[in-house]
Amino acid sequence: MTHKKRVNETIVRQAIEALEAQGKKTSVRALLAHIGYGSMGTIAKYKNQIEGHHDTNVAVDKQVDIFQVARLVLTEMLPVLEDRIQTHLQQVIPTLTPLPDYSSLEGHLRTTQEELRQKESELREMRQLYHSVLADRSEKTRAAIALKHRLAKAKQEAEEKDQKLNQLNALLGNHTDAQDWLTLTVSSMYEVENEIDYTALVAWNAVSAQAVTVDRTDPEQAEARALYLWQVQPSVSARELSQQLQQEGFQTMTAKHGLQAYSTQTIKKWLKQWQQAQISEK
């Protein structure tokens, strides 16, 4: 372990003599620069002992101004105070509580940012799932409307076939062979109906046709109600349907104005879809 060099009175005296021989000032800073080690406080102490406060006494003898005397005293005392302050700081600083490590704080910040990014990704996935559910629900609604059209058409065809059967029975009377032929013909006419189980559709249609009062802001219930009114009166206009829905309390949610009455433009789109579905079934 390297021992620290220490300044003593002999070293300071030799430095003073060397500076005086060169015609230079023997201030504490000049002595420290000449010696190359030590503290200003220690050098000032030995310098005062060597000179015996000669500068102060000479200043007083020559009636130097009091401010010059104070300056000389402060010049000698400041190095001592500086040395004492440095010694005190060296003793106090190790006992202070260390500050938090910057790298650990930076790592915590990165972890928090990563968690936020994960939450944002989860939120985007939830939004996509919500939109896909809405799209699937809309598709099922259109399929249900198409099935209702087919059911209504099947009911109408069944009634027409029953009327034809009654007419044939009245014409043929009691002819057995003709009745057998008629039975086979009617059976073949009903083969298409037997391919579809209309029982569930009829039950579903009966439930859907009922007036729903639970939530009049549901677009599916509004469309179902408008479809029912159109089936009852196919000549009804979009404006009349809009007025009827508004009277019954049906409203739609808009992003700009909140709840609003259904516009004729929206109902025109419904009418177009229903008419196209009716045409495709034919």
Protein Blocks (a to p, Z undefined) as FASTA:
>chain_A
ZZdddddfklmmmmmmmmmmnopacbfklmmmmnopajfklmmmmmmmmnoommmmmmmm
nopafklmmmmmmmmmmmmmmmmmmmmmmmmmmmpccdddfklmmmmmmmmmmmmmmmmm
mmmmmmmmmmmmmmmmmmmmmmmmmmmmmmmmmmmmmmmmmmmmmmmmmmnomafklmmm
mmmmmmmmmmmmmmpcfklmmmmmmmmmpccfkbmmbfklmmmmmmmmmmmmmmbcfklm
mmmmmmnopacddfklopadddfklmmmmmmmmmmmmmmmZZ
